[in-house]
Amino acid sequence: MQSRFHPLFYVILPLAVLGFASQFETIWRSMLLPLAIIAVLFVLFLATQKRSFRPRVSRTSYRPASRPADRKPRPKSKTVPFKVIEGRKNRGDEEPPRYH
């Protein structure tokens, strides 16, 4: 059993390939100019830089020898006691809730 394609398929397939190729070429040409401008600006930016892109070597920062002994470290937050406020419901009722 041979599976043959419809004759219209042999006409549409090459046209579709040509259409995709022309669209790809159009997109490539439209993107070429902005990419070239960005590349030129980037090269000019690098050329005008007076310093190089090497990472800076960090110098040792000033650190005090020790903290004074009379200062105590502060706690990060104050501890606040919580107070429970009793509601109006009767706690003595053993009746189950109505909507459970």
TIMI-2910 file (N, C-alpha, C, CB; in pm, 1 decimal, decimal comma, always signed):
<rs>
+----------+----------+----------+----------+----------+----------+----------+----------+----------+----------+----------+----------+------+
!      n_x !      n_y !      n_z !     ca_x !     ca_y !     ca_z !      c_x !      c_y !      c_z !     cb_x !     cb_y !     cb_z ! resn !
+----------+----------+----------+----------+----------+----------+----------+----------+----------+----------+----------+----------+------+
!    +84,6 !   -117,7 !     +0,0 !     +0,0 !     +0,0 !     +0,0 !    +89,1 !   +124,0 !     +0,0 !    -96,3 !     -0,2 !   +122,3 !  Met !
!    +80,9 !   +202,6 !   -101,1 !   +160,4 !   +323,0 !   -112,0 !    +79,4 !   +443,5 !    -64,4 !   +208,3 !   +343,2 !   -256,6 !  Gln !
!   +148,4 !   +526,6 !    +13,6 !    +80,0 !   +648,7 !    +54,5 !   +133,2 !   +760,6 !    -33,6 !   +101,8 !   +680,0 !   +207,8 !  Ser !
!    +50,2 !   +814,6 !   -112,5 !    +89,2 !   +921,4 !   -202,7 !    +26,0 !  +1051,1 !   -154,9 !    +47,5 !   +889,6 !   -348,6 !  Arg !
!   +101,9 !  +1155,2 !   -172,5 !    +51,8 !  +1285,7 !   -133,2 !    -32,5 !  +1344,4 !   -246,2 !   +168,3 !  +1380,4 !    -96,9 !  Phe !
!   -115,6 !  +1432,6 !   -209,5 !   -199,4 !  +1503,4 !   -305,3 !   -109,1 !  +1590,2 !   -393,8 !   -307,7 !  +1590,3 !   -232,2 !  His !
!   -136,4 !  +1603,4 !   -520,5 !    -50,3 !  +1683,9 !   -608,9 !    -38,8 !  +1830,3 !   -566,7 !   -102,7 !  +1677,5 !   -750,0 !  Pro !
!   -139,7 !  +1881,8 !   -500,0 !   -133,7 !  +2020,4 !   -452,6 !    -25,5 !  +2036,6 !   -345,0 !   -271,2 !  +2064,2 !   -397,2 !  Leu !
!     +2,8 !  +1927,3 !   -272,7 !   +105,2 !  +1930,6 !   -169,5 !   +241,7 !  +1961,9 !   -231,3 !   +109,7 !  +1796,5 !    -93,5 !  Phe !
!   +269,8 !  +1907,3 !   -348,5 !   +397,7 !  +1929,8 !   -415,1 !   +410,9 !  +2072,4 !   -467,5 !   +414,6 !  +1831,7 !   -529,2 !  Tyr !
!   +303,2 !  +2144,2 !   -476,2 !   +306,9 !  +2284,2 !   -517,2 !   +319,5 !  +2375,8 !   -395,2 !   +180,9 !  +2319,9 !   -598,1 !  Val !
!   +246,3 !  +2342,1 !   -290,9 !   +242,7 !  +2428,7 !   -172,2 !   +372,2 !  +2420,0 !    -92,0 !   +124,1 !  +2391,4 !    -83,0 !  Ile !
!   +431,4 !  +2304,1 !    -80,8 !   +552,4 !  +2287,5 !     +0,9 !   +667,7 !  +2375,4 !    -47,5 !   +596,0 !  +2141,4 !     +0,3 !  Leu !
!   +705,7 !  +2376,2 !   -175,3 !   +814,8 !  +2466,0 !   -217,5 !   +781,5 !  +2613,8 !   -199,7 !   +849,1 !  +2440,2 !   -362,4 !  Pro !
!   +654,9 !  +2650,6 !   -219,4 !   +616,4 !  +2790,7 !   -198,0 !   +629,2 !  +2830,7 !    -50,9 !   +472,4 !  +2814,0 !   -245,9 !  Leu !
!   +594,0 !  +2738,3 !    +36,9 !   +606,5 !  +2766,9 !   +180,6 !   +752,6 !  +2782,0 !   +219,5 !   +540,8 !  +2655,4 !   +264,6 !  Ala !
!   +838,6 !  +2696,5 !   +166,5 !   +981,8 !  +2706,0 !   +197,2 !  +1037,1 !  +2838,5 !   +147,1 !  +1059,7 !  +2588,1 !   +134,1 !  Val !
!   +999,6 !  +2880,6 !    +26,6 !  +1045,2 !  +3009,5 !    -25,9 !   +993,3 !  +3126,0 !    +58,7 !  +1000,0 !  +3026,3 !   -171,5 !  Leu !
!   +869,7 !  +3116,4 !   +104,0 !   +814,2 !  +3221,9 !   +188,5 !   +886,8 !  +3234,0 !   +321,4 !   +667,6 !  +3196,4 !   +213,2 !  Gly !
!   +915,0 !  +3120,8 !   +385,3 !   +989,5 !  +3124,3 !   +511,8 !  +1129,7 !  +3179,1 !   +491,0 !   +996,7 !  +2984,3 !   +574,1 !  Phe !
!  +1194,8 !  +3140,6 !   +381,8 !  +1330,3 !  +3188,0 !   +355,0 !  +1331,7 !  +3338,9 !   +332,1 !  +1389,3 !  +3115,4 !   +233,3 !  Ala !
!  +1235,9 !  +3389,6 !   +257,8 !  +1233,0 !  +3534,0 !   +232,3 !  +1200,9 !  +3611,9 !   +360,2 !  +1129,6 !  +3567,1 !   +122,9 !  Ser !
!  +1113,7 !  +3559,3 !   +444,6 !  +1083,2 !  +3626,0 !   +571,8 !  +1205,5 !  +3627,1 !   +662,8 !   +965,2 !  +3556,3 !   +642,6 !  Gln !
!  +1277,4 !  +3516,2 !   +665,6 !  +1398,2 !  +3509,6 !   +748,2 !  +1500,5 !  +3611,3 !   +700,4 !  +1458,7 !  +3368,0 !   +745,4 !  Phe !
!  +1514,8 !  +3624,6 !   +567,5 !  +1609,4 !  +3721,5 !   +511,3 !  +1566,1 !  +3863,9 !   +544,9 !  +1621,0 !  +3703,9 !   +358,3 !  Glu !
!  +1437,5 !  +3890,8 !   +539,3 !  +1386,6 !  +4024,0 !   +571,2 !  +1411,2 !  +4057,9 !   +718,2 !  +1236,6 !  +4033,1 !   +539,0 !  Thr !
!  +1386,0 !  +3962,9 !   +805,9 !  +1409,1 !  +3985,2 !   +949,2 !  +1556,9 !  +4007,5 !   +974,7 !  +1357,5 !  +3866,0 !  +1032,9 !  Ile !
!  +1641,8 !  +3929,5 !   +909,5 !  +1785,8 !  +3942,3 !   +929,7 !  +1833,5 !  +4080,4 !   +884,3 !  +1861,5 !  +3831,1 !   +853,2 !  Trp !
!  +1784,5 !  +4126,8 !   +770,4 !  +1826,1 !  +4258,3 !   +720,9 !  +1774,8 !  +4370,0 !   +811,2 !  +1776,1 !  +4279,7 !   +577,6 !  Arg !
!  +1656,1 !  +4356,3 !   +864,6 !  +1602,7 !  +4461,5 !   +950,5 !  +1673,6 !  +4465,9 !  +1085,6 !  +1453,5 !  +4441,3 !   +971,1 !  Ser !
!  +1729,9 !  +4354,0 !  +1128,9 !  +1801,8 !  +4350,7 !  +1256,3 !  +1949,7 !  +4385,7 !  +1240,4 !  +1788,4 !  +4213,5 !  +1319,8 !  Met !
!  +2001,3 !  +4383,5 !  +1117,6 !  +2143,6 !  +4405,2 !  +1095,1 !  +2185,7 !  +4547,4 !  +1130,9 !  +2178,5 !  +4375,9 !   +950,5 !  Leu !
!  +2110,3 !  +4647,0 !  +1092,0 !  +2146,0 !  +4786,0 !  +1119,1 !  +2145,8 !  +4818,6 !  +1268,9 !  +2050,3 !  +4878,5 !  +1046,4 !  Leu !
!  +2041,7 !  +4784,6 !  +1345,7 !  +2047,2 !  +4813,6 !  +1490,2 !  +2161,2 !  +4739,8 !  +1560,9 !  +1914,6 !  +4776,3 !  +1555,6 !  Pro !
!  +2186,2 !  +4615,7 !  +1523,0 !  +2296,7 !  +4542,2 !  +1585,6 !  +2431,3 !  +4607,0 !  +1553,3 !  +2296,5 !  +4395,5 !  +1539,2 !  Leu !
!  +2448,8 !  +4656,0 !  +1430,9 !  +2573,5 !  +4722,9 !  +1393,4 !  +2591,4 !  +4851,8 !  +1472,8 !  +2575,5 !  +4752,7 !  +1242,5 !  Ala !
!  +2483,1 !  +4927,5 !  +1491,5 !  +2491,6 !  +5052,8 !  +1567,8 !  +2527,3 !  +5024,1 !  +1713,0 !  +2358,3 !  +5130,7 !  +1560,1 !  Ile !
!  +2465,9 !  +4922,5 !  +1771,5 !  +2496,1 !  +4886,9 !  +1910,4 !  +2640,6 !  +4842,5 !  +1923,7 !  +2401,8 !  +4776,1 !  +1960,1 !  Ile !
!  +2690,4 !  +4766,0 !  +1826,8 !  +2829,5 !  +4719,9 !  +1832,4 !  +2926,2 !  +4837,6 !  +1823,2 !  +2857,5 !  +4619,6 !  +1719,1 !  Ala !
!  +2898,9 !  +4934,0 !  +1735,0 !  +2986,4 !  +5050,4 !  +1721,2 !  +2985,2 !  +5133,3 !  +1849,3 !  +2943,2 !  +5136,9 !  +1601,2 !  Val !
!  +2868,3 !  +5153,4 !  +1907,9 !  +2861,2 !  +5229,9 !  +2033,3 !  +2934,6 !  +5159,6 !  +2145,8 !  +2715,9 !  +5252,9 !  +2073,4 !  Leu !
!  +2926,1 !  +5028,2 !  +2150,8 !  +2995,4 !  +4953,7 !  +2255,6 !  +3146,8 !  +4964,4 !  +2239,6 !  +2952,4 !  +4806,7 !  +2253,8 !  Phe !
!  +3195,1 !  +4956,4 !  +2116,5 !  +3339,1 !  +4970,2 !  +2092,7 !  +3384,9 !  +5110,2 !  +2128,6 !  +3373,8 !  +4939,0 !  +1946,0 !  Val !
!  +3306,7 !  +5212,7 !  +2094,1 !  +3342,0 !  +5349,3 !  +2132,2 !  +3341,8 !  +5367,0 !  +2283,0 !  +3245,9 !  +5448,4 !  +2068,5 !  Leu !
!  +3247,6 !  +5304,3 !  +2349,5 !  +3241,4 !  +5312,4 !  +2494,6 !  +3367,3 !  +5250,6 !  +2556,3 !  +3114,7 !  +5241,8 !  +2547,3 !  Phe !
!  +3407,6 !  +5135,1 !  +2505,6 !  +3527,9 !  +5070,2 !  +2559,3 !  +3652,8 !  +5151,3 !  +2527,6 !  +3542,0 !  +4928,0 !  +2502,8 !  Leu !
!  +3657,5 !  +5215,7 !  +2412,8 !  +3775,0 !  +5293,1 !  +2374,1 !  +3789,6 !  +5418,9 !  +2457,7 !  +3767,8 !  +5329,6 !  +2227,2 !  Ala !
!  +3679,0 !  +5475,4 !  +2503,3 !  +3687,2 !  +5599,4 !  +2579,7 !  +3708,8 !  +5576,3 !  +2728,7 !  +3562,3 !  +5679,7 !  +2559,3 !  Thr !
!  +3704,5 !  +5453,2 !  +2771,1 !  +3727,2 !  +5425,1 !  +2912,7 !  +3874,0 !  +5448,9 !  +2945,8 !  +3685,8 !  +5279,5 !  +2948,1 !  Gln !
!  +3899,9 !  +5518,8 !  +3052,7 !  +4038,1 !  +5546,7 !  +3091,5 !  +4096,1 !  +5435,9 !  +3178,2 !  +4046,1 !  +5679,1 !  +3165,3 !  Lys !
!  +4012,1 !  +5364,4 !  +3246,1 !  +4060,8 !  +5256,4 !  +3331,5 !  +4021,2 !  +5123,6 !  +3269,5 !  +4004,8 !  +5269,0 !  +3476,1 !  Arg !
!  +4092,3 !  +5023,4 !  +3308,7 !  +4066,6 !  +4892,4 !  +3251,0 !  +3952,9 !  +4823,8 !  +3326,7 !  +4194,3 !  +4805,5 !  +3253,7 !  Ser !
!  +3910,1 !  +4711,0 !  +3275,8 !  +3800,6 !  +4638,0 !  +3337,4 !  +3849,2 !  +4535,4 !  +3438,1 !  +3718,2 !  +4570,4 !  +3231,8 !  Phe !
!  +3973,8 !  +4547,9 !  +3483,3 !  +4023,8 !  +4454,7 !  +3584,6 !  +3953,9 !  +4483,1 !  +3717,1 !  +4178,7 !  +4466,4 !  +3600,2 !  Arg !
!  +3924,6 !  +4379,0 !  +3792,2 !  +3859,0 !  +4404,3 !  +3921,0 !  +3954,0 !  +4475,8 !  +4016,3 !  +3810,1 !  +4272,3 !  +3983,9 !  Pro !
!  +3898,6 !  +4563,6 !  +4092,2 !  +3979,2 !  +4637,9 !  +4189,0 !  +4021,9 !  +4547,0 !  +4303,2 !  +3901,0 !  +4758,9 !  +4243,5 !  Arg !
!  +4142,1 !  +4571,3 !  +4348,4 !  +4190,9 !  +4497,1 !  +4464,2 !  +4146,8 !  +4575,6 !  +4586,7 !  +4348,4 !  +4477,2 !  +4460,6 !  Val !
!  +4072,1 !  +4511,0 !  +4671,9 !  +4021,7 !  +4582,4 !  +4789,1 !  +4132,5 !  +4594,8 !  +4892,4 !  +3898,8 !  +4510,2 !  +4849,5 !  Ser !
!  +4144,5 !  +4712,2 !  +4943,4 !  +4241,9 !  +4735,5 !  +5049,1 !  +4181,0 !  +4695,8 !  +5181,5 !  +4287,8 !  +4882,9 !  +5051,8 !  Arg !
!  +4266,4 !  +4669,4 !  +5275,3 !  +4215,0 !  +4630,3 !  +5406,1 !  +4142,5 !  +4749,3 !  +5466,7 !  +4329,4 !  +4580,9 !  +5499,8 !  Thr !
!  +4022,8 !  +4725,6 !  +5511,7 !  +3943,1 !  +4832,9 !  +5568,7 !  +3982,1 !  +4852,8 !  +5715,2 !  +3791,8 !  +4802,1 !  +5555,4 !  Ser !
!  +3951,6 !  +4969,8 !  +5764,4 !  +3983,1 !  +5002,8 !  +5903,0 !  +3892,6 !  +4923,4 !  +5995,1 !  +3968,1 !  +5154,4 !  +5929,1 !  Tyr !
!  +3952,9 !  +4854,5 !  +6087,7 !  +3877,3 !  +4781,6 !  +6189,2 !  +3931,0 !  +4820,3 !  +6326,2 !  +3886,4 !  +4627,2 !  +6167,1 !  Arg !
!  +3843,3 !  +4858,5 !  +6416,2 !  +3892,2 !  +4890,8 !  +6550,1 !  +3947,8 !  +4765,5 !  +6617,3 !  +3779,4 !  +4952,6 !  +6636,0 !  Pro !
!  +4044,7 !  +4785,4 !  +6702,6 !  +4111,4 !  +4672,0 !  +6767,2 !  +4014,1 !  +4591,8 !  +6852,8 !  +4228,3 !  +4720,7 !  +6853,1 !  Ala !
!  +3936,3 !  +4658,6 !  +6934,0 !  +3838,8 !  +4588,4 !  +7016,7 !  +3730,0 !  +4686,3 !  +7059,4 !  +3906,9 !  +4523,6 !  +7140,8 !  Ser !
!  +3618,5 !  +4631,6 !  +7102,1 !  +3510,2 !  +4715,5 !  +7152,0 !  +3538,3 !  +4751,6 !  +7297,2 !  +3372,9 !  +4643,9 !  +7138,3 !  Arg !
!  +3490,0 !  +4865,4 !  +7337,5 !  +3506,7 !  +4897,8 !  +7479,9 !  +3435,1 !  +4794,8 !  +7567,0 !  +3453,0 !  +5039,9 !  +7510,2 !  Pro !
!  +3493,7 !  +4761,8 !  +7679,1 !  +3441,4 !  +4656,7 !  +7766,0 !  +3313,0 !  +4697,2 !  +7837,0 !  +3545,1 !  +4618,5 !  +7868,0 !  Ala !
!  +3290,9 !  +4828,2 !  +7856,8 !  +3173,4 !  +4869,6 !  +7932,7 !  +3045,3 !  +4867,4 !  +7848,4 !  +3195,2 !  +5008,7 !  +7988,8 !  Asp !
!  +3053,0 !  +4855,8 !  +7717,5 !  +2932,5 !  +4851,5 !  +7634,2 !  +2881,3 !  +4708,8 !  +7624,3 !  +2960,6 !  +4908,2 !  +7493,3 !  Arg !
!  +2750,8 !  +4693,9 !  +7646,3 !  +2688,3 !  +4563,4 !  +7633,5 !  +2621,1 !  +4555,6 !  +7496,8 !  +2585,6 !  +4538,3 !  +7748,3 !  Lys !
!  +2621,1 !  +4441,2 !  +7434,8 !  +2551,7 !  +4431,5 !  +7305,8 !  +2401,2 !  +4446,5 !  +7324,7 !  +2583,4 !  +4296,9 !  +7236,8 !  Pro !
!  +2339,2 !  +4525,8 !  +7238,6 !  +2196,4 !  +4550,2 !  +7246,8 !  +2119,5 !  +4431,6 !  +7193,6 !  +2158,7 !  +4676,2 !  +7170,5 !  Arg !
!  +2007,9 !  +4397,7 !  +7257,5 !  +1924,6 !  +4292,2 !  +7198,2 !  +1860,2 !  +4344,1 !  +7069,2 !  +1814,9 !  +4244,6 !  +7299,1 !  Pro !
!  +1834,9 !  +4255,3 !  +6975,8 !  +1780,9 !  +4295,8 !  +6846,1 !  +1640,4 !  +4353,6 !  +6858,5 !  +1779,7 !  +4177,4 !  +6750,6 !  Lys !
!  +1558,8 !  +4297,7 !  +6944,0 !  +1424,1 !  +4350,6 !  +6962,2 !  +1384,2 !  +4333,5 !  +7108,3 !  +1322,3 !  +4279,6 !  +6867,7 !  Ser !
!  +1290,4 !  +4415,5 !  +7148,4 !  +1241,9 !  +4405,9 !  +7285,1 !  +1143,3 !  +4291,0 !  +7296,1 !  +1176,8 !  +4538,0 !  +7329,8 !  Lys !
!  +1143,0 !  +4225,1 !  +7410,6 !  +1044,6 !  +4120,0 !  +7433,8 !   +920,7 !  +4185,7 !  +7493,9 !  +1101,4 !  +4007,1 !  +7527,9 !  Thr !
!   +809,0 !  +4165,8 !  +7429,4 !   +683,9 !  +4226,0 !  +7473,2 !   +594,5 !  +4114,8 !  +7525,6 !   +614,4 !  +4305,0 !  +7357,3 !  Val !
!   +550,3 !  +4125,7 !  +7650,2 !   +460,8 !  +4021,7 !  +7702,0 !   +323,3 !  +4034,3 !  +7636,3 !   +448,3 !  +4031,6 !  +7857,0 !  Pro !
!   +267,9 !  +3921,4 !  +7597,6 !   +135,2 !  +3921,1 !  +7538,3 !    +30,4 !  +3905,0 !  +7647,3 !   +122,3 !  +3809,2 !  +7433,4 !  Phe !
!    -78,8 !  +3976,4 !  +7630,7 !   -185,3 !  +3970,7 !  +7728,3 !   -307,3 !  +3909,3 !  +7661,1 !   -217,1 !  +4111,9 !  +7786,0 !  Lys !
!   -364,3 !  +3807,0 !  +7721,7 !   -481,4 !  +3740,1 !  +7667,7 !   -605,7 !  +3813,9 !  +7716,3 !   -485,1 !  +3589,9 !  +7709,4 !  Val !
!   -689,2 !  +3852,6 !  +7623,1 !   -812,9 !  +3922,4 !  +7657,9 !   -926,3 !  +3821,6 !  +7647,7 !   -838,2 !  +4047,0 !  +7564,2 !  Ile !
!   -997,5 !  +3804,7 !  +7755,6 !  -1108,3 !  +3710,0 !  +7757,8 !  -1224,3 !  +3765,4 !  +7677,9 !  -1151,9 !  +3679,4 !  +7902,1 !  Glu !
!  -1288,4 !  +3681,2 !  +7601,6 !  -1402,1 !  +3722,7 !  +7520,4 !  -1531,9 !  +3714,1 !  +7599,0 !  -1411,5 !  +3637,5 !  +7394,7 !  Gly !
!  -1645,6 !  +3733,5 !  +7531,7 !  -1775,2 !  +3732,8 !  +7597,4 !  -1840,9 !  +3595,7 !  +7596,0 !  -1865,8 !  +3832,7 !  +7532,1 !  Arg !
!  -1785,6 !  +3501,6 !  +7523,6 !  -1849,1 !  +3370,9 !  +7514,6 !  -1839,1 !  +3297,7 !  +7648,0 !  -1785,2 !  +3287,4 !  +7402,5 !  Lys !
!  -1940,5 !  +3219,1 !  +7673,9 !  -1938,8 !  +3140,3 !  +7796,3 !  -1850,8 !  +3018,4 !  +7773,9 !  -2082,7 !  +3098,4 !  +7838,7 !  Asn !
!  -1750,7 !  +3003,2 !  +7854,6 !  -1660,1 !  +2890,2 !  +7839,5 !  -1713,6 !  +2766,4 !  +7911,1 !  -1521,5 !  +2926,0 !  +7892,8 !  Arg !
!  -1811,7 !  +2781,3 !  +7993,6 !  -1866,2 !  +2669,2 !  +8068,6 !  -1959,5 !  +2581,2 !  +7986,3 !  -1939,1 !  +2720,0 !  +8188,8 !  Gly !
!  -2006,7 !  +2627,7 !  +7873,0 !  -2099,7 !  +2549,0 !  +7791,6 !  -2026,7 !  +2432,2 !  +7726,9 !  -2166,4 !  +2637,2 !  +7683,5 !  Asp !
!  -2085,2 !  +2315,6 !  +7735,9 !  -2029,3 !  +2196,3 !  +7673,3 !  -2098,6 !  +2166,5 !  +7541,7 !  -2040,6 !  +2076,4 !  +7766,9 !  Glu !
!  -2182,7 !  +2254,9 !  +7497,2 !  -2257,6 !  +2234,4 !  +7375,8 !  -2163,0 !  +2249,6 !  +7253,9 !  -2376,6 !  +2334,8 !  +7368,0 !  Glu !
!  -2167,7 !  +2156,6 !  +7158,3 !  -2078,3 !  +2167,5 !  +7041,5 !  -2120,4 !  +2284,5 !  +6951,8 !  -2078,5 !  +2035,1 !  +6960,0 !  Pro !
!  -2034,3 !  +2330,9 !  +6871,5 !  -2070,2 !  +2442,2 !  +6780,6 !  -2183,3 !  +2402,3 !  +6686,5 !  -1947,3 !  +2486,6 !  +6698,2 !  Pro !
!  -2259,7 !  +2500,0 !  +6640,1 !  -2379,8 !  +2471,9 !  +6561,9 !  -2348,3 !  +2431,5 !  +6417,5 !  -2470,3 !  +2593,0 !  +6562,0 !  Arg !
!  -2244,7 !  +2484,3 !  +6359,0 !  -2221,8 !  +2461,8 !  +6216,3 !  -2103,8 !  +2372,1 !  +6188,6 !  -2201,7 !  +2592,0 !  +6146,9 !  Tyr !
!  -2081,8 !  +2271,4 !  +6266,0 !  -1971,7 !  +2176,6 !  +6240,7 !  -2025,1 !  +2044,3 !  +6200,0 !  -1883,2 !  +2160,2 !  +6362,7 !  His !
+----------+----------+----------+----------+----------+----------+----------+----------+----------+----------+----------+----------+------+
</rs>
